[in-house]
Structures are given as structure tokens and as C-alpha cells.
Amino acid sequence: MHELALARGVVEVIEEQAAAQRFRRVVRVRLVIGALSHVEPEALAFGFDAVSRGTVAEGAALVIDRPPGQAYCLDCEATVTVDERAAPCPRCAGWRLMITGGDDMRIKDLEVE
């Protein structure tokens, strides 16, 4: 389950920021996890709860924003929303799509004390 490793990475970043910015507790963590990122939000939330125990992030609310996938179609020259990487263009049914968004994962912000 790679979500557990991702959750560990999120907690590591939070602890690094806590040391650098001298906050003592995280109340809320907001992540952006694109729909095309191959990350299961529920599994990540479960992993986050487990790996944050005993850290500044223990008990923090985890909020996950899930933007849709975006692609540029080389056939109809339009930016379109896609649900999966292997899908055809919803506008022209062409297959030459370049993913332009919705495949990332990042920490958007932290609410701290």
C-alpha cells in the first residue's frame, strides 16, 4: 500500500515545518490529490491517522481536495476534463491527449497552533 508511504512523507514534511516555524500542533492538514494521481484518499487518510500518532500532527483533521483530471487534446485542440488516463477525448473521441492537471499530490496548507 503506497498510501502509507505517502502518509509518512506528509508527516515528515509537517514535522520539518514544525521545527523550522516553531509551531507545536497541527489542527488541520489540507491536501490536494488529483483524480489521476493513483492515490486512494481513504487509504491515505487511514495511513495518516496511523503514522501521525506521537507527532505534532496527531489528531489533525485531514481534508482532501480532489480536482478532476485535465488534458489537452491534440486532435481538437481543446482542454478537457478526463476521468482516467486511458479515456478518449470527451469532446471529439480522439486518443491523443496530454495530461495537464489532476495528477499531482501536494500539501495545500496547514492550520497550526
Summary of the structure (lengths in Angstrom):
residues: 113
radius of gyration: 17.2
end to end distance: 31.3
largest distance: 52.4
contacts: 332
relative contact order: 0.25
helix: 27%
strand: 32%
